[in-house]
Amino acid sequence: MITVTVNNRKAVAVPLTDVTTGATGIPVSFHFSEDWDGLSKVAVFRTDNGGSAEMAILMNQATVPHEVLTNAYDILWIGVYGENAGGTIIIPTIWANAGAIQPGTESESYDPAEPTPSWAAQVQAAAEEALGIANEIQTKADNGDFDGEDGADGQDGYSPTVSTSVITGGHQIIVTDVDGSHVFNVMDGKDGKDGKDGKNGSDGQDGHDGQDGENGATFTPAVNEAGDLSWTNNKDLPNPSTVNIRGPQGATGAGVPNGGATGTFLRKKSSTNQDTEWKAPSASEVTYSEETTYAAGTIGKAVGDLQQLTGDIGLSVVNGKLCMTYND
């Protein structure tokens, strides 16, 4: 057993027996000053190199969590904090040195105890156990198990009650027994770390073919004499805006040069652009008004007849075509 005397914020631990590794259920008895009246009390146990755990102090009693008794020769530290009904810590103590943990004997088949539940769960379990004992006693009393000789009237008994309610950031548990109400606030824990990504699932089946879509609209362009480009379509859809695509008027071209007498013709003097001149033909003008129709395949005869009429105009057939050459 370990006794812990708490006077305001000062705590002093006195181990009455050795504390060993692997031990479970080592009792701790607490003695509090008046500063702690009306507060919910929680004991915190830790070591220099191990973990830490909290235990609810019920009826000024608690036990050392086995999780902190794993490393031999570590110092066992015990602290206490008290909360008011609103969940605010009013008094935290300094750490009390409960001595070094001695190595304990362990068997090869040693099976560690179950993890210590949270102190709120401890309170709930203790309240349920007390209620069960009270109900069992009540049942035995109803069955006459305690009937005996009438004795002096005893004090009225008191069955403990437990109630829970939601508070900001957690829940509140109130245990009411013969000593009064004991309030414990259980605050919500922090979010756990994200789990590992799961394996990729199998590919799903191919979906069904979709229905054929409707035929798209056909847009037809049109340009008027003013150069305006407009559109129409066969789906009554909005058409693009009309735009004018006519460019600026070009410069005036060279055209036919001035001059030239009646009967003259314009011919090139050289390969230079616009290098032309008016020229009178040197051959006599020929007028021929007779029409002659030649059967297919007789183009050679037509050439001969024309040569007799034209004189200095040369006629020939090239690739099935009639060609005329003027001899100056």
C-alpha positions in Angstrom: 0.0 0.0 0.0 1.0 3.6 -0.6 -0.4 6.5 1.4 -0.5 10.0 -0.1 -1.2 13.0 2.1 -2.4 16.0 0.2 -2.4 19.5 1.8 -3.5 22.0 -0.8 -1.0 21.7 -3.6 1.6 19.7 -1.7 1.5 15.9 -1.9 3.7 13.5 0.1 3.8 9.8 -0.8 4.8 7.1 1.7 5.2 3.6 0.3 4.4 1.1 3.1 5.4 -1.9 0.8 7.8 -2.3 -2.1 6.4 -1.5 -5.5 7.5 -4.1 -8.1 7.3 -4.5 -11.8 4.4 -6.6 -13.1 2.3 -5.9 -10.0 -1.4 -5.2 -10.3 -3.9 -3.7 -7.8 -1.5 -2.0 -5.5 -3.8 0.1 -3.3 -3.2 3.9 -2.7 -4.9 5.7 0.2 -5.3 9.5 0.0 -5.8 12.0 2.8 -7.0 15.5 1.7 -7.1 18.9 3.4 -10.3 20.9 3.4 -9.2 22.7 0.2 -10.4 19.6 -1.7 -13.9 19.4 -0.3 -16.5 19.2 -3.1 -14.0 18.6 -5.9 -13.8 15.5 -8.2 -10.3 14.0 -7.6 -8.2 12.2 -10.2 -4.7 10.6 -9.5 -2.0 10.6 -12.2 0.8 8.0 -12.1 3.9 8.2 -14.2 7.6 7.1 -14.4 10.7 8.7 -15.8 11.0 6.3 -18.8 7.6 4.7 -19.0 4.0 5.9 -19.7 1.4 7.5 -17.6 -2.2 6.7 -16.6 -5.0 8.3 -14.6 -7.2 6.7 -11.9 -10.4 8.1 -10.4 -10.1 8.5 -6.6 -13.3 7.0 -5.1 -13.8 7.2 -1.4 -10.2 8.4 -1.1 -8.9 5.2 -2.6 -7.3 4.2 -5.9 -4.9 1.6 -7.3 -1.6 1.9 -9.2 -2.1 1.2 -12.9 0.0 -1.8 -14.1 1.0 0.1 -17.2 3.5 2.3 -15.3 5.1 -0.7 -13.5 7.1 -1.9 -16.5 10.7 -0.5 -16.0 12.6 -1.6 -12.9 14.4 1.1 -10.9 12.4 3.9 -12.5 11.0 6.4 -9.9 7.2 6.2 -9.5 5.6 9.7 -9.3 2.1 10.4 -8.1 0.1 13.6 -8.7 -3.5 14.6 -8.1 -5.8 17.3 -9.6 -9.2 18.4 -8.6 -12.0 19.6 -10.8 -15.2 21.6 -10.0 -18.6 20.9 -11.5 -17.8 22.9 -14.6 -14.7 20.7 -15.5 -12.2 23.4 -14.5 -9.1 22.2 -12.8 -9.0 24.1 -9.4 -6.0 22.5 -7.6 -3.1 20.5 -9.2 -0.5 19.2 -6.8 3.2 18.9 -7.2 4.5 15.4 -8.0 5.1 13.1 -5.0 8.0 10.6 -5.1 6.7 7.1 -4.3 10.2 5.5 -4.5 12.0 3.3 -7.0 10.2 0.4 -8.7 11.8 -2.9 -7.8 12.2 -5.8 -10.3 9.4 -8.3 -9.7 9.4 -12.0 -10.4 7.6 -13.0 -13.6 6.7 -16.4 -14.9 7.3 -17.5 -18.5 3.5 -17.7 -18.9 3.0 -14.2 -17.6 0.0 -12.6 -19.2 -0.2 -8.8 -18.9 -3.5 -7.5 -17.4 -6.1 -5.8 -19.6 -5.4 -2.0 -20.3 -6.5 0.3 -17.4 -9.9 1.9 -18.4 -10.2 5.7 -18.4 -11.0 7.2 -15.0 -14.5 8.1 -16.2 -15.1 4.4 -17.0 -13.7 3.6 -13.6 -16.3 5.9 -12.0 -19.1 4.4 -14.0 -18.0 0.8 -13.1 -17.7 1.7 -9.4 -21.1 3.3 -9.4 -22.7 0.3 -11.2 -20.9 -2.1 -8.7 -22.2 -0.1 -5.8 -25.7 -0.1 -7.2 -25.5 -3.8 -7.8 -24.4 -4.4 -4.2 -27.3 -2.2 -3.0 -29.8 -4.1 -5.1 -28.4 -7.4 -3.9 -28.7 -6.3 -0.3 -32.2 -5.0 -0.9 -33.2 -8.4 -2.5 -31.8 -10.4 0.5 -33.6 -8.1 2.9 -36.9 -8.6 1.0 -36.4 -12.3 1.2 -35.8 -12.2 5.0 -32.2 -13.2 4.8 -31.3 -10.6 7.4 -34.3 -11.3 9.7 -33.3 -11.7 13.3 -34.3 -10.5 16.6 -35.6 -7.0 16.5 -32.8 -4.6 17.3 -32.6 -0.9 17.8 -33.6 1.2 14.8 -30.7 1.9 12.6 -30.0 5.0 10.5 -31.7 5.2 7.1 -29.7 3.6 4.3 -28.9 5.4 1.1 -28.7 3.8 -2.4 -26.2 5.5 -4.7 -27.5 7.0 -7.9 -25.6 7.8 -11.2 -26.6 10.4 -13.7 -24.9 11.6 -16.9 -25.4 14.7 -19.0 -23.8 16.3 -22.0 -21.5 19.3 -21.4 -19.4 21.4 -23.7 -16.6 19.3 -25.0 -17.7 16.1 -23.2 -20.0 14.5 -20.7 -20.5 14.9 -16.9 -21.1 12.0 -14.5 -22.6 12.6 -11.1 -22.4 9.9 -8.5 -24.5 10.6 -5.4 -23.9 8.4 -2.3 -24.2 8.7 1.4 -21.3 11.2 1.5 -22.9 13.5 -1.1 -22.5 14.1 -4.8 -19.3 13.4 -6.7 -19.0 15.1 -10.1 -16.7 13.8 -12.8 -16.3 15.5 -16.2 -15.2 13.3 -19.1 -13.9 15.5 -21.9 -13.9 14.3 -25.5 -10.5 13.0 -26.6 -8.5 14.3 -29.5 -9.0 12.9 -33.0 -6.9 9.9 -33.8 -4.3 9.8 -36.5 -5.5 9.0 -40.1 -5.4 5.3 -40.9 -3.3 3.9 -43.7 -4.7 3.9 -47.2 -6.7 0.8 -48.1 -5.9 -1.4 -51.1 -7.2 -0.5 -54.5 -10.5 -2.1 -55.3 -11.2 -4.2 -58.3 -12.2 -2.5 -61.6 -15.9 -2.1 -62.1 -17.8 -3.5 -65.0 -18.0 -1.5 -68.2 -21.1 0.7 -68.4 -23.8 0.4 -71.1 -23.4 2.2 -74.4 -25.1 5.6 -74.3 -27.9 6.5 -76.8 -27.0 8.2 -80.0 -27.0 12.0 -79.8 -29.1 14.2 -82.0 -27.7 15.4 -85.3 -25.9 18.7 -85.0 -27.1 21.9 -86.6 -25.9 22.9 -90.1 -24.9 26.5 -90.3 -25.0 28.0 -93.9 -23.2 31.2 -94.8 -24.4 33.9 -97.2 -22.7 37.1 -98.6 -24.7 39.9 -100.1 -23.5 42.6 -102.6 -22.5 44.9 -99.8 -20.0 42.2 -98.5 -22.1 41.3 -95.4 -21.5 37.7 -94.2 -24.5 36.3 -92.4 -25.5 32.8 -91.2 -28.6 30.6 -91.0 -29.1 27.1 -89.5 -31.6 24.3 -89.6 -32.1 24.0 -85.8 -33.4 27.5 -84.9 -30.2 28.1 -82.9 -28.7 31.6 -82.3 -26.6 32.5 -85.3 -23.2 34.3 -85.2 -23.4 38.0 -85.7 -23.3 39.4 -89.2 -19.9 40.8 -90.2 -18.7 42.8 -93.3 -15.9 41.1 -95.1 -15.5 43.5 -98.1 -12.0 45.0 -98.2 -11.1 48.6 -99.3 -11.3 49.4 -103.0 -8.1 48.7 -104.9 -6.1 51.1 -107.0 -7.2 51.8 -110.6 -5.4 49.4 -113.0 -3.4 50.4 -116.1 -6.3 49.5 -118.5 -6.2 50.0 -122.3 -3.9 52.9 -123.3 -5.4 56.0 -125.1 -5.1 56.3 -128.9 -5.4 53.9 -131.7 -7.0 54.4 -135.0 -10.0 52.6 -136.3 -9.0 49.1 -137.5 -5.8 48.9 -135.4 -5.1 46.4 -132.7 -3.1 46.5 -129.4 -0.1 44.3 -129.3 2.9 43.8 -126.9 6.2 45.5 -127.9 8.3 43.6 -125.3 8.0 41.4 -122.2 7.9 44.5 -120.0 4.5 45.1 -118.2 2.2 47.6 -120.0 4.7 47.9 -122.9 2.1 47.9 -125.7 1.3 49.8 -129.0 -1.5 50.3 -131.4 -0.7 48.4 -134.7 -2.5 48.3 -138.1 -2.7 44.9 -139.7 -0.6 44.5 -142.8 -2.9 42.0 -144.5 -6.1 42.8 -146.4 -9.3 42.6 -144.5 -11.2 39.4 -145.5 -14.9 39.1 -145.3 -16.3 35.6 -145.6 -19.9 34.9 -144.8 -20.5 31.4 -146.1 -21.2 28.7 -143.5 -20.0 25.2 -144.2 -20.7 22.2 -141.9 -18.0 19.5 -141.8 -18.6 16.0 -140.6 -16.7 14.6 -137.8 -13.2 13.5 -138.8 -12.9 16.0 -141.7 -11.1 18.8 -139.8 -8.2 18.6 -142.3 -10.5 19.6 -145.2 -11.8 22.5 -143.0 -8.3 23.7 -142.6 -7.6 23.6 -146.3 -10.7 25.6 -147.2 -9.8 28.3 -144.6 -6.3 28.6 -145.8 -7.6 29.4 -149.3 -9.7 32.2 -147.9 -7.3 33.8 -145.4 -4.1 34.1 -147.5 -1.4 35.2 -145.1 -3.0 33.7 -142.0 -1.4 30.3 -141.2 -3.6 27.5 -140.0 -2.6 24.2 -138.4 -4.0 21.4 -136.3 -2.2 20.7 -132.9 -3.5 17.9 -130.6 -6.8 18.0 -132.4 -7.2 21.7 -132.1 -7.4 24.3 -134.9 -4.6 27.0 -134.5 -4.4 30.3 -136.5 -1.1 32.2 -137.0 -1.0 35.8 -138.5 1.9 36.4 -140.7 3.1 40.1 -140.5 
